[in-house]
């Protein structure tokens, strides 16, 4: 279900890029909209994770932490709004990977769950036979008090995936459920205090956090 990002190619017949019509987008958006209960599976690496090596000392893999949080849900709006809400994300877990500012890390550990919001779009896959769904996470804003001062904390996420669906599936109600049961993923990208960068997070190197939402079986 996951596919690496690629630019839409041009038709070999007329060299014109085809686009979904507004009617198609509205129909597909209506059919994927809804509330999807499920769980978060969060895989993260901090400084305490163990690097596994082979007999010659070469790095094989890093043993990361994994945490699961149930009783959450993903909400998808219709195409007029194009919103995605990862509800009740456990913000406090981010404290585990923030080691560049201990006071900030301690304050995050006390933070309440909050929604990660995003905006989605629909378009043709490169073969023009399937439909891709992708989303761009918004910046999360937190207002924390620590060190005797107020801090406007901004947390950035990213998503590097396209999700591919058959066009006929998207003409049916609740068509997003099969995709949501497979998993919808995003990653922690960076954290700022105001305009000051505190820490960046990688995909595999250094501290990282991968967030996967999986819908409950219906």
N, C-alpha and C positions, 0 to 999 in steps of 0.2 A: 504493500500500500504506500510505502514511502518511496519517493523518487528524488534524485538530486535535482537542484534547480537548473533549468535550462531556458534559454531564450526561445520564444516562439519562432519557428522557421517559416519561410514564405512558401506558398504553393508553387510547385514546379510548373503548373499549367499556366498561371497568369501572373506569377510573381507578386501576388497581393496577399497580405496577411489577412486571414479570416478572423473575425471576432464574433463572440456570442452576441445575439441581439438582446435588447433590454427585456423583451418578453421571455426569452430563454433564462436570463439571469434571475428575473423575478420568479419564474416557475421553480427553478432549481433552488433558489434561496428559500422559498416558502416550504419546500419539501425537506430541506435540511434543518429548518428552524425547530427549536424545541429545547427542552431541559433534559439533560442526560445524566442521571445519577451514576456515581462510580467511585473511583479511588485515584489518589496520586501515588505513583511509584517514583521516588526521588533518589537518584544515585549521585553521590557527591564525594569528592576527594578533598581531604585537608592534609595538613602537614604530618598527621599521625598515620596516614595510610602507608601500607607496606609495599615496596617495589619487589616484585618477584623476578628472579633472574635464573638463567640456565646454569649448567655446570661450568661454563666459561665466564660467568659473571655478566653476561649480556642481558639487558632488560627484556623481559617478556611481557609482563603486564603489571599494572598496579591494582592491588586489591582495594577497591573503593567501598565506602559505606552505602547501605541501602535502607531507606525508611519508607513505610507505607502508611498512608492516611486515608481512611475510609469515610463514608458519609459526606462526600463532597459532590459537586456536580459541575458540569460544563453546560453553559447556556449559549445557544446560537440564535441570533435574530434573523429576520428575513432580509432580503437584499436591499430593501429601502434603508435599513439601518446599518447592515454589514458588521454587526458587533459580535464579538466572542467574549464570554466571561468565564474565566477559570475561578469559580467561587471558592471562598474559604481556603485560599492558599496559605500554608503555615509559614508566614514570614519569619518567625523566630528561628526556623531551621537555617536561614541564611547566615546567622551568627556563627555557625560551624565552619564556614569557609572564609569569613572575613577575619584575617589576622594582621592586617596592616594598621588597624586602629582598635585597640582593646576596648576603649570606652564605647565606641560605636558598636562593637560586637556585643558587649554586655547589654547595651540598650536594645539592640535588635532581639536579643534572647527573651525580652519581656514584651515584644510587640504582638499585638493581636492578629489573628488571621485576616487576610484582606484579599479582594479579588484582583487577579491579573486580567487586565482588559486588553483587547486586541481588535484589529479591523481585518476583515477577510475580503477576498476577491475570488471570482470565478473566471475561468478562461479555457480555451482549447488547449489540450496537450499538443505536443509537436506533430503528432500524426493526424490531428483534427478529427479523430474518431472517439477520443475519450476526453473527459473534462477534468481539469486540475483545480483543486481548491487549495488556497494558501492563505496564511494570515501573518500580519505584522504586529507584534506586541507593542503596546504603549508603555511609556515610562511610568513606573509606580512611584508615587510621592508619599513620603512619610514625614511627619513632624515629631521629632523626638527631643527630649530634654535630657542632657547629660553634660557632665563637666561644668555645671553651673550656667549653661547657656542653651538656647533653643537652636535646633538644627533642622534644616530642610534637606532631607535625605532623598535622593533620586536613585532608583534602581532600574537598570536597563536589562531587558531580556532580548533574545533573538530566536528566530526559527528559520532553519535552513532547509525546510522540506516542502515539497509539493505532494499533495495527496490526490491520487488518481482514481476516478470513478467512471464507470460506464454511463453514457448519456441516458440510456433507458432506465437505469437505476434511479437517477435523479428526477424522473417523472413520477416516482412513487412517494407517498408520505413516509416520514421517518427514515428517509434514505441515508441519513447521516449515521445511523446507529451502528451499522457494520463497520464503518470507518472508526467510530469512537471506541468500539470494542477492541479493535486492533491496537489503537493507541495514538494519541495526539501529543506531540513532543515540542518542547522549547528548552532553551538553555539560559542560565544566568550569564550576563555579559559584563556588567560593570556596576559599580556603586559610587555615588558622588555625595559629597557634603556641600550643598549649594553648587557652585561651579567647579569645585575642587575635586579632581579624581582621587578617590581613596584606593581603589583596587580594581583591576581587570581580572576576568576569569576566562580560562581557555576551554577548549573542547576536550583535550586529553592531557596537556601539560599544565603543571602548576595546580592550584586549587580550581575546582570546577563543580558545577551542579547541573545535572540533566533532570528535567521534570517531565514525566509522562503521565497523562491522564488516560485511564481506561474505563470505559463505561461498563456497568454491571450487565451480566447476561440477562436478557429479557425473558 
